[in-house]
Amino acid sequence: MARNVTLFTGQWADLPLETLAEKAAAWGYDGLELACWGDHLDVAQAASDPDYCKKQRGILESHVLGC
């Protein structure tokens, strides 16, 4: 059974998610585990804005990354 190789974004929170997603895809990762700091995932906004998670996920999908 193959497993996806993902990267936790916490150590990269100083980079915008768009930049990190581009780099992670180039490095060969299959997906990102989003940290709840930096601009990677704002939990309060995710809870109050129905389009926020779609936007963040769209950033990943544009680089062929899962979450």
Distance bins in CASP14 RR format, pairs under 12 A and 6 or more apart:
PFRMAT RR
TARGET T0000
AUTHOR 0000-0000-0000
RMODE 2
METHOD distances of the structure
MODEL  1
2 30 0 0 0 0 1 0 0 0 0 0 0
3 30 0 0 0 0 1 0 0 0 0 0 0
3 31 0 0 0 0 0 1 0 0 0 0 0
4 24 0 0 0 0 0 1 0 0 0 0 0
4 28 0 0 0 0 0 1 0 0 0 0 0
4 29 0 0 0 0 1 0 0 0 0 0 0
4 30 1 1 0 0 0 0 0 0 0 0 0
4 31 1 0 0 1 0 0 0 0 0 0 0
4 32 0 0 0 0 0 1 0 0 0 0 0
4 33 0 0 0 0 0 1 0 0 0 0 0
4 64 0 0 0 0 0 1 0 0 0 0 0
4 65 0 0 0 0 1 0 0 0 0 0 0
4 66 1 0 0 1 0 0 0 0 0 0 0
4 67 0 0 0 0 0 1 0 0 0 0 0
5 24 0 0 0 0 1 0 0 0 0 0 0
5 25 0 0 0 0 0 1 0 0 0 0 0
5 27 0 0 0 0 1 0 0 0 0 0 0
5 28 1 0 0 1 0 0 0 0 0 0 0
5 29 1 0 1 0 0 0 0 0 0 0 0
5 30 1 0 1 0 0 0 0 0 0 0 0
5 31 1 0 0 1 0 0 0 0 0 0 0
5 32 0 0 0 0 0 1 0 0 0 0 0
5 33 0 0 0 0 0 1 0 0 0 0 0
5 65 0 0 0 0 0 1 0 0 0 0 0
5 66 0 0 0 0 0 1 0 0 0 0 0
6 21 0 0 0 0 0 1 0 0 0 0 0
6 24 0 0 0 0 1 0 0 0 0 0 0
6 25 0 0 0 0 0 1 0 0 0 0 0
6 27 0 0 0 0 0 1 0 0 0 0 0
6 28 0 0 0 0 0 1 0 0 0 0 0
6 29 1 0 0 1 0 0 0 0 0 0 0
6 30 1 0 0 1 0 0 0 0 0 0 0
6 31 1 0 1 0 0 0 0 0 0 0 0
6 32 1 0 0 1 0 0 0 0 0 0 0
6 33 1 0 1 0 0 0 0 0 0 0 0
6 34 0 0 0 0 1 0 0 0 0 0 0
6 60 0 0 0 0 0 1 0 0 0 0 0
6 65 0 0 0 0 1 0 0 0 0 0 0
6 66 1 0 0 1 0 0 0 0 0 0 0
6 67 0 0 0 0 1 0 0 0 0 0 0
7 15 0 0 0 0 0 1 0 0 0 0 0
7 17 0 0 0 0 0 1 0 0 0 0 0
7 20 0 0 0 0 1 0 0 0 0 0 0
7 21 0 0 0 0 1 0 0 0 0 0 0
7 23 0 0 0 0 1 0 0 0 0 0 0
7 24 1 0 1 0 0 0 0 0 0 0 0
7 25 0 0 0 0 0 1 0 0 0 0 0
7 26 0 0 0 0 0 1 0 0 0 0 0
7 27 1 0 0 1 0 0 0 0 0 0 0
7 28 0 0 0 0 1 0 0 0 0 0 0
7 29 1 0 1 0 0 0 0 0 0 0 0
7 30 0 0 0 0 1 0 0 0 0 0 0
7 31 1 0 0 1 0 0 0 0 0 0 0
7 32 1 0 1 0 0 0 0 0 0 0 0
7 33 1 0 0 1 0 0 0 0 0 0 0
7 34 0 0 0 0 0 1 0 0 0 0 0
7 35 0 0 0 0 0 1 0 0 0 0 0
7 40 0 0 0 0 0 1 0 0 0 0 0
7 60 0 0 0 0 0 1 0 0 0 0 0
7 63 0 0 0 0 0 1 0 0 0 0 0
7 65 0 0 0 0 1 0 0 0 0 0 0
7 66 0 0 0 0 0 1 0 0 0 0 0
7 67 0 0 0 0 0 1 0 0 0 0 0
8 20 0 0 0 0 0 1 0 0 0 0 0
8 24 0 0 0 0 0 1 0 0 0 0 0
8 29 0 0 0 0 0 1 0 0 0 0 0
8 31 0 0 0 0 0 1 0 0 0 0 0
8 32 1 0 0 1 0 0 0 0 0 0 0
8 33 1 0 1 0 0 0 0 0 0 0 0
8 34 0 0 0 0 1 0 0 0 0 0 0
8 35 1 0 0 1 0 0 0 0 0 0 0
8 36 0 0 0 0 0 1 0 0 0 0 0
8 37 0 0 0 0 0 1 0 0 0 0 0
8 40 0 0 0 0 1 0 0 0 0 0 0
8 41 0 0 0 0 0 1 0 0 0 0 0
8 67 0 0 0 0 0 1 0 0 0 0 0
9 15 0 0 0 0 1 0 0 0 0 0 0
9 16 0 0 0 0 0 1 0 0 0 0 0
9 17 1 0 0 1 0 0 0 0 0 0 0
9 18 0 0 0 0 0 1 0 0 0 0 0
9 19 0 0 0 0 0 1 0 0 0 0 0
9 20 1 0 1 0 0 0 0 0 0 0 0
9 21 0 0 0 0 1 0 0 0 0 0 0
9 23 0 0 0 0 0 1 0 0 0 0 0
9 24 0 0 0 0 1 0 0 0 0 0 0
9 29 0 0 0 0 0 1 0 0 0 0 0
9 31 0 0 0 0 1 0 0 0 0 0 0
9 32 1 0 1 0 0 0 0 0 0 0 0
9 33 1 0 0 1 0 0 0 0 0 0 0
9 34 1 0 1 0 0 0 0 0 0 0 0
9 35 1 0 1 0 0 0 0 0 0 0 0
9 36 0 0 0 0 1 0 0 0 0 0 0
9 37 0 0 0 0 1 0 0 0 0 0 0
9 38 0 0 0 0 1 0 0 0 0 0 0
9 39 0 0 0 0 0 1 0 0 0 0 0
9 40 1 0 1 0 0 0 0 0 0 0 0
9 41 0 0 0 0 1 0 0 0 0 0 0
9 56 0 0 0 0 0 1 0 0 0 0 0
9 59 0 0 0 0 0 1 0 0 0 0 0
9 60 0 0 0 0 0 1 0 0 0 0 0
9 65 0 0 0 0 0 1 0 0 0 0 0
9 67 0 0 0 0 0 1 0 0 0 0 0
10 17 0 0 0 0 0 1 0 0 0 0 0
10 20 0 0 0 0 1 0 0 0 0 0 0
10 32 0 0 0 0 1 0 0 0 0 0 0
10 33 0 0 0 0 1 0 0 0 0 0 0
10 34 0 0 0 0 1 0 0 0 0 0 0
10 35 1 1 0 0 0 0 0 0 0 0 0
10 36 0 0 0 0 1 0 0 0 0 0 0
10 37 1 0 0 1 0 0 0 0 0 0 0
10 38 0 0 0 0 1 0 0 0 0 0 0
10 39 0 0 0 0 0 1 0 0 0 0 0
10 40 1 0 0 1 0 0 0 0 0 0 0
10 41 0 0 0 0 0 1 0 0 0 0 0
11 20 0 0 0 0 0 1 0 0 0 0 0
11 24 0 0 0 0 0 1 0 0 0 0 0
11 32 0 0 0 0 0 1 0 0 0 0 0
11 33 0 0 0 0 0 1 0 0 0 0 0
11 35 0 0 0 0 1 0 0 0 0 0 0
11 37 0 0 0 0 0 1 0 0 0 0 0
11 38 0 0 0 0 0 1 0 0 0 0 0
11 40 0 0 0 0 0 1 0 0 0 0 0
12 18 0 0 0 0 0 1 0 0 0 0 0
12 19 0 0 0 0 1 0 0 0 0 0 0
12 20 1 0 1 0 0 0 0 0 0 0 0
12 21 0 0 0 0 0 1 0 0 0 0 0
12 22 0 0 0 0 0 1 0 0 0 0 0
12 23 0 0 0 0 1 0 0 0 0 0 0
12 24 0 0 0 0 1 0 0 0 0 0 0
12 27 0 0 0 0 0 1 0 0 0 0 0
12 29 0 0 0 0 0 1 0 0 0 0 0
12 32 0 0 0 0 1 0 0 0 0 0 0
12 33 0 0 0 0 0 1 0 0 0 0 0
12 34 0 0 0 0 0 1 0 0 0 0 0
12 35 0 0 0 0 1 0 0 0 0 0 0
12 37 0 0 0 0 0 1 0 0 0 0 0
12 38 0 0 0 0 1 0 0 0 0 0 0
12 39 0 0 0 0 0 1 0 0 0 0 0
12 40 0 0 0 0 1 0 0 0 0 0 0
13 19 0 0 0 0 0 1 0 0 0 0 0
13 20 0 0 0 0 1 0 0 0 0 0 0
13 32 0 0 0 0 0 1 0 0 0 0 0
13 34 0 0 0 0 1 0 0 0 0 0 0
13 35 1 0 1 0 0 0 0 0 0 0 0
13 36 0 0 0 0 1 0 0 0 0 0 0
13 37 1 0 1 0 0 0 0 0 0 0 0
13 38 1 0 1 0 0 0 0 0 0 0 0
13 39 0 0 0 0 1 0 0 0 0 0 0
13 40 1 0 0 1 0 0 0 0 0 0 0
13 41 0 0 0 0 0 1 0 0 0 0 0
13 42 0 0 0 0 0 1 0 0 0 0 0
14 20 0 0 0 0 1 0 0 0 0 0 0
14 35 0 0 0 0 0 1 0 0 0 0 0
14 37 0 0 0 0 1 0 0 0 0 0 0
14 38 1 0 0 1 0 0 0 0 0 0 0
14 39 0 0 0 0 0 1 0 0 0 0 0
14 40 0 0 0 0 0 1 0 0 0 0 0
15 21 0 0 0 0 1 0 0 0 0 0 0
15 22 0 0 0 0 1 0 0 0 0 0 0
15 23 1 0 0 1 0 0 0 0 0 0 0
15 24 0 0 0 0 0 1 0 0 0 0 0
15 32 0 0 0 0 0 1 0 0 0 0 0
15 35 0 0 0 0 0 1 0 0 0 0 0
15 37 0 0 0 0 0 1 0 0 0 0 0
15 38 0 0 0 0 1 0 0 0 0 0 0
15 39 0 0 0 0 1 0 0 0 0 0 0
15 40 0 0 0 0 1 0 0 0 0 0 0
16 22 0 0 0 0 1 0 0 0 0 0 0
16 23 0 0 0 0 0 1 0 0 0 0 0
16 38 0 0 0 0 1 0 0 0 0 0 0
16 39 1 0 1 0 0 0 0 0 0 0 0
16 40 0 0 0 0 1 0 0 0 0 0 0
16 56 0 0 0 0 0 1 0 0 0 0 0
16 59 0 0 0 0 1 0 0 0 0 0 0
17 23 0 0 0 0 0 1 0 0 0 0 0
17 24 0 0 0 0 1 0 0 0 0 0 0
17 32 0 0 0 0 1 0 0 0 0 0 0
17 34 1 0 0 1 0 0 0 0 0 0 0
17 35 0 0 0 0 1 0 0 0 0 0 0
17 37 0 0 0 0 0 1 0 0 0 0 0
17 38 0 0 0 0 1 0 0 0 0 0 0
17 39 1 0 1 0 0 0 0 0 0 0 0
17 40 1 0 1 0 0 0 0 0 0 0 0
17 41 0 0 0 0 1 0 0 0 0 0 0
17 42 0 0 0 0 0 1 0 0 0 0 0
17 52 0 0 0 0 0 1 0 0 0 0 0
17 55 0 0 0 0 1 0 0 0 0 0 0
17 56 1 0 0 1 0 0 0 0 0 0 0
17 57 0 0 0 0 0 1 0 0 0 0 0
17 58 0 0 0 0 1 0 0 0 0 0 0
17 59 1 0 1 0 0 0 0 0 0 0 0
17 60 0 0 0 0 1 0 0 0 0 0 0
17 62 0 0 0 0 0 1 0 0 0 0 0
17 63 0 0 0 0 0 1 0 0 0 0 0
17 65 0 0 0 0 0 1 0 0 0 0 0
17 67 0 0 0 0 0 1 0 0 0 0 0
18 24 0 0 0 0 0 1 0 0 0 0 0
18 25 0 0 0 0 0 1 0 0 0 0 0
18 32 0 0 0 0 0 1 0 0 0 0 0
18 39 0 0 0 0 1 0 0 0 0 0 0
18 40 0 0 0 0 0 1 0 0 0 0 0
18 55 0 0 0 0 0 1 0 0 0 0 0
18 56 0 0 0 0 0 1 0 0 0 0 0
18 58 0 0 0 0 0 1 0 0 0 0 0
18 59 1 0 1 0 0 0 0 0 0 0 0
18 60 0 0 0 0 1 0 0 0 0 0 0
18 62 0 0 0 0 1 0 0 0 0 0 0
18 63 0 0 0 0 1 0 0 0 0 0 0
18 65 0 0 0 0 0 1 0 0 0 0 0
19 25 0 0 0 0 0 1 0 0 0 0 0
19 26 0 0 0 0 0 1 0 0 0 0 0
19 32 0 0 0 0 0 1 0 0 0 0 0
19 38 0 0 0 0 0 1 0 0 0 0 0
19 39 0 0 0 0 1 0 0 0 0 0 0
19 40 0 0 0 0 0 1 0 0 0 0 0
19 59 0 0 0 0 1 0 0 0 0 0 0
19 63 0 0 0 0 0 1 0 0 0 0 0
20 26 0 0 0 0 0 1 0 0 0 0 0
20 27 0 0 0 0 0 1 0 0 0 0 0
20 29 0 0 0 0 1 0 0 0 0 0 0
20 31 0 0 0 0 0 1 0 0 0 0 0
20 32 1 0 0 1 0 0 0 0 0 0 0
20 33 0 0 0 0 0 1 0 0 0 0 0
20 34 0 0 0 0 1 0 0 0 0 0 0
20 35 0 0 0 0 0 1 0 0 0 0 0
20 38 0 0 0 0 0 1 0 0 0 0 0
20 39 0 0 0 0 1 0 0 0 0 0 0
20 40 1 0 0 1 0 0 0 0 0 0 0
20 56 0 0 0 0 0 1 0 0 0 0 0
20 59 0 0 0 0 1 0 0 0 0 0 0
20 60 0 0 0 0 1 0 0 0 0 0 0
20 63 0 0 0 0 1 0 0 0 0 0 0
20 65 0 0 0 0 1 0 0 0 0 0 0
21 27 0 0 0 0 0 1 0 0 0 0 0
21 28 0 0 0 0 0 1 0 0 0 0 0
21 29 0 0 0 0 1 0 0 0 0 0 0
21 30 0 0 0 0 0 1 0 0 0 0 0
21 31 0 0 0 0 1 0 0 0 0 0 0
21 32 1 0 0 1 0 0 0 0 0 0 0
21 34 0 0 0 0 0 1 0 0 0 0 0
21 39 0 0 0 0 0 1 0 0 0 0 0
21 40 0 0 0 0 1 0 0 0 0 0 0
21 56 0 0 0 0 1 0 0 0 0 0 0
21 57 0 0 0 0 0 1 0 0 0 0 0
21 58 0 0 0 0 1 0 0 0 0 0 0
21 59 1 0 1 0 0 0 0 0 0 0 0
21 60 1 0 1 0 0 0 0 0 0 0 0
21 61 0 0 0 0 1 0 0 0 0 0 0
21 62 1 0 0 1 0 0 0 0 0 0 0
21 63 1 0 1 0 0 0 0 0 0 0 0
21 64 0 0 0 0 1 0 0 0 0 0 0
21 65 1 0 1 0 0 0 0 0 0 0 0
21 66 0 0 0 0 1 0 0 0 0 0 0
21 67 0 0 0 0 0 1 0 0 0 0 0
22 28 0 0 0 0 0 1 0 0 0 0 0
22 29 0 0 0 0 0 1 0 0 0 0 0
22 32 0 0 0 0 0 1 0 0 0 0 0
22 59 0 0 0 0 1 0 0 0 0 0 0
22 60 0 0 0 0 0 1 0 0 0 0 0
22 62 0 0 0 0 1 0 0 0 0 0 0
22 63 1 0 1 0 0 0 0 0 0 0 0
22 64 0 0 0 0 0 1 0 0 0 0 0
22 65 0 0 0 0 1 0 0 0 0 0 0
23 29 0 0 0 0 1 0 0 0 0 0 0
23 31 0 0 0 0 0 1 0 0 0 0 0
23 32 0 0 0 0 0 1 0 0 0 0 0
23 63 0 0 0 0 1 0 0 0 0 0 0
23 65 0 0 0 0 0 1 0 0 0 0 0
24 30 0 0 0 0 1 0 0 0 0 0 0
24 31 1 0 0 1 0 0 0 0 0 0 0
24 32 1 0 1 0 0 0 0 0 0 0 0
24 33 0 0 0 0 0 1 0 0 0 0 0
24 34 0 0 0 0 0 1 0 0 0 0 0
24 40 0 0 0 0 0 1 0 0 0 0 0
24 59 0 0 0 0 0 1 0 0 0 0 0
24 60 0 0 0 0 1 0 0 0 0 0 0
24 63 1 0 0 1 0 0 0 0 0 0 0
24 64 0 0 0 0 0 1 0 0 0 0 0
24 65 1 0 0 1 0 0 0 0 0 0 0
24 66 0 0 0 0 1 0 0 0 0 0 0
24 67 0 0 0 0 0 1 0 0 0 0 0
25 31 0 0 0 0 1 0 0 0 0 0 0
25 32 0 0 0 0 1 0 0 0 0 0 0
25 59 0 0 0 0 0 1 0 0 0 0 0
25 60 0 0 0 0 1 0 0 0 0 0 0
25 61 0 0 0 0 0 1 0 0 0 0 0
25 62 0 0 0 0 1 0 0 0 0 0 0
25 63 1 0 1 0 0 0 0 0 0 0 0
25 64 1 0 0 1 0 0 0 0 0 0 0
25 65 1 0 1 0 0 0 0 0 0 0 0
25 66 0 0 0 0 0 1 0 0 0 0 0
26 63 0 0 0 0 1 0 0 0 0 0 0
26 64 0 0 0 0 0 1 0 0 0 0 0
26 65 0 0 0 0 0 1 0 0 0 0 0
27 63 0 0 0 0 0 1 0 0 0 0 0
27 65 0 0 0 0 0 1 0 0 0 0 0
28 63 0 0 0 0 0 1 0 0 0 0 0
28 64 0 0 0 0 1 0 0 0 0 0 0
28 65 0 0 0 0 1 0 0 0 0 0 0
29 60 0 0 0 0 0 1 0 0 0 0 0
29 63 0 0 0 0 1 0 0 0 0 0 0
29 64 0 0 0 0 0 1 0 0 0 0 0
29 65 1 0 0 1 0 0 0 0 0 0 0
29 66 0 0 0 0 1 0 0 0 0 0 0
29 67 0 0 0 0 0 1 0 0 0 0 0
30 60 0 0 0 0 0 1 0 0 0 0 0
30 63 0 0 0 0 0 1 0 0 0 0 0
30 64 0 0 0 0 1 0 0 0 0 0 0
30 65 1 0 0 1 0 0 0 0 0 0 0
30 66 1 0 0 1 0 0 0 0 0 0 0
30 67 0 0 0 0 0 1 0 0 0 0 0
31 57 0 0 0 0 0 1 0 0 0 0 0
31 59 0 0 0 0 0 1 0 0 0 0 0
31 60 1 0 0 1 0 0 0 0 0 0 0
31 61 0 0 0 0 0 1 0 0 0 0 0
31 63 0 0 0 0 1 0 0 0 0 0 0
31 64 0 0 0 0 1 0 0 0 0 0 0
31 65 1 0 1 0 0 0 0 0 0 0 0
31 66 1 0 1 0 0 0 0 0 0 0 0
31 67 1 0 0 1 0 0 0 0 0 0 0
32 40 1 0 0 1 0 0 0 0 0 0 0
32 41 0 0 0 0 1 0 0 0 0 0 0
32 56 0 0 0 0 1 0 0 0 0 0 0
32 57 0 0 0 0 0 1 0 0 0 0 0
32 58 0 0 0 0 0 1 0 0 0 0 0
32 59 0 0 0 0 1 0 0 0 0 0 0
32 60 1 0 0 1 0 0 0 0 0 0 0
32 61 0 0 0 0 0 1 0 0 0 0 0
32 63 0 0 0 0 1 0 0 0 0 0 0
32 64 0 0 0 0 0 1 0 0 0 0 0
32 65 1 0 1 0 0 0 0 0 0 0 0
32 66 1 0 0 1 0 0 0 0 0 0 0
32 67 1 0 0 1 0 0 0 0 0 0 0
33 40 0 0 0 0 1 0 0 0 0 0 0
33 41 0 0 0 0 1 0 0 0 0 0 0
33 60 0 0 0 0 0 1 0 0 0 0 0
33 65 0 0 0 0 0 1 0 0 0 0 0
33 66 0 0 0 0 1 0 0 0 0 0 0
33 67 1 0 0 1 0 0 0 0 0 0 0
34 40 1 0 1 0 0 0 0 0 0 0 0
34 41 1 0 1 0 0 0 0 0 0 0 0
34 42 0 0 0 0 0 1 0 0 0 0 0
34 43 0 0 0 0 0 1 0 0 0 0 0
34 46 0 0 0 0 1 0 0 0 0 0 0
34 52 0 0 0 0 0 1 0 0 0 0 0
34 53 0 0 0 0 1 0 0 0 0 0 0
34 56 1 0 0 1 0 0 0 0 0 0 0
34 57 0 0 0 0 1 0 0 0 0 0 0
34 59 0 0 0 0 1 0 0 0 0 0 0
34 60 0 0 0 0 1 0 0 0 0 0 0
34 65 0 0 0 0 0 1 0 0 0 0 0
34 66 0 0 0 0 0 1 0 0 0 0 0
34 67 1 0 0 1 0 0 0 0 0 0 0
35 41 1 0 0 1 0 0 0 0 0 0 0
35 42 0 0 0 0 0 1 0 0 0 0 0
35 43 0 0 0 0 0 1 0 0 0 0 0
35 56 0 0 0 0 0 1 0 0 0 0 0
36 42 1 0 0 1 0 0 0 0 0 0 0
36 43 1 0 1 0 0 0 0 0 0 0 0
36 44 0 0 0 0 1 0 0 0 0 0 0
36 45 0 0 0 0 0 1 0 0 0 0 0
36 46 0 0 0 0 1 0 0 0 0 0 0
36 47 0 0 0 0 0 1 0 0 0 0 0
36 56 0 0 0 0 0 1 0 0 0 0 0
37 43 0 0 0 0 1 0 0 0 0 0 0
38 45 0 0 0 0 0 1 0 0 0 0 0
38 56 0 0 0 0 0 1 0 0 0 0 0
39 45 0 0 0 0 0 1 0 0 0 0 0
39 52 0 0 0 0 0 1 0 0 0 0 0
39 55 0 0 0 0 0 1 0 0 0 0 0
39 56 0 0 0 0 1 0 0 0 0 0 0
39 59 0 0 0 0 1 0 0 0 0 0 0
40 46 0 0 0 0 0 1 0 0 0 0 0
40 52 0 0 0 0 0 1 0 0 0 0 0
40 53 0 0 0 0 0 1 0 0 0 0 0
40 56 1 0 0 1 0 0 0 0 0 0 0
40 57 0 0 0 0 0 1 0 0 0 0 0
40 59 0 0 0 0 1 0 0 0 0 0 0
40 60 0 0 0 0 0 1 0 0 0 0 0
40 67 0 0 0 0 0 1 0 0 0 0 0
41 47 0 0 0 0 0 1 0 0 0 0 0
41 52 0 0 0 0 1 0 0 0 0 0 0
41 53 0 0 0 0 1 0 0 0 0 0 0
41 55 0 0 0 0 0 1 0 0 0 0 0
41 56 1 0 0 1 0 0 0 0 0 0 0
41 57 0 0 0 0 0 1 0 0 0 0 0
41 59 0 0 0 0 0 1 0 0 0 0 0
41 60 0 0 0 0 0 1 0 0 0 0 0
41 67 0 0 0 0 1 0 0 0 0 0 0
42 48 0 0 0 0 1 0 0 0 0 0 0
42 49 0 0 0 0 1 0 0 0 0 0 0
42 52 1 0 0 1 0 0 0 0 0 0 0
42 53 0 0 0 0 0 1 0 0 0 0 0
42 55 0 0 0 0 0 1 0 0 0 0 0
42 56 0 0 0 0 1 0 0 0 0 0 0
43 49 0 0 0 0 0 1 0 0 0 0 0
43 52 0 0 0 0 1 0 0 0 0 0 0
43 53 0 0 0 0 0 1 0 0 0 0 0
43 56 0 0 0 0 0 1 0 0 0 0 0
44 52 0 0 0 0 1 0 0 0 0 0 0
45 51 0 0 0 0 1 0 0 0 0 0 0
45 52 1 0 1 0 0 0 0 0 0 0 0
45 53 0 0 0 0 1 0 0 0 0 0 0
45 55 0 0 0 0 1 0 0 0 0 0 0
45 56 0 0 0 0 1 0 0 0 0 0 0
46 52 1 0 1 0 0 0 0 0 0 0 0
46 53 1 0 1 0 0 0 0 0 0 0 0
46 54 0 0 0 0 0 1 0 0 0 0 0
46 55 0 0 0 0 1 0 0 0 0 0 0
46 56 1 0 0 1 0 0 0 0 0 0 0
46 57 0 0 0 0 0 1 0 0 0 0 0
47 53 0 0 0 0 1 0 0 0 0 0 0
49 55 0 0 0 0 1 0 0 0 0 0 0
49 56 0 0 0 0 0 1 0 0 0 0 0
51 57 0 0 0 0 0 1 0 0 0 0 0
51 58 0 0 0 0 0 1 0 0 0 0 0
52 58 0 0 0 0 0 1 0 0 0 0 0
52 59 0 0 0 0 0 1 0 0 0 0 0
53 59 0 0 0 0 0 1 0 0 0 0 0
53 60 0 0 0 0 0 1 0 0 0 0 0
53 61 0 0 0 0 0 1 0 0 0 0 0
53 67 0 0 0 0 1 0 0 0 0 0 0
54 60 0 0 0 0 0 1 0 0 0 0 0
54 61 0 0 0 0 1 0 0 0 0 0 0
54 67 0 0 0 0 0 1 0 0 0 0 0
55 61 0 0 0 0 0 1 0 0 0 0 0
55 62 0 0 0 0 0 1 0 0 0 0 0
56 62 0 0 0 0 0 1 0 0 0 0 0
56 65 0 0 0 0 0 1 0 0 0 0 0
56 66 0 0 0 0 0 1 0 0 0 0 0
56 67 0 0 0 0 1 0 0 0 0 0 0
57 63 0 0 0 0 0 1 0 0 0 0 0
57 65 0 0 0 0 1 0 0 0 0 0 0
57 66 0 0 0 0 1 0 0 0 0 0 0
57 67 1 0 0 1 0 0 0 0 0 0 0
58 64 0 0 0 0 0 1 0 0 0 0 0
58 65 0 0 0 0 1 0 0 0 0 0 0
58 66 0 0 0 0 1 0 0 0 0 0 0
58 67 0 0 0 0 1 0 0 0 0 0 0
59 65 0 0 0 0 1 0 0 0 0 0 0
59 66 0 0 0 0 0 1 0 0 0 0 0
59 67 0 0 0 0 1 0 0 0 0 0 0
60 66 1 0 1 0 0 0 0 0 0 0 0
60 67 1 0 1 0 0 0 0 0 0 0 0
61 67 0 0 0 0 1 0 0 0 0 0 0
END
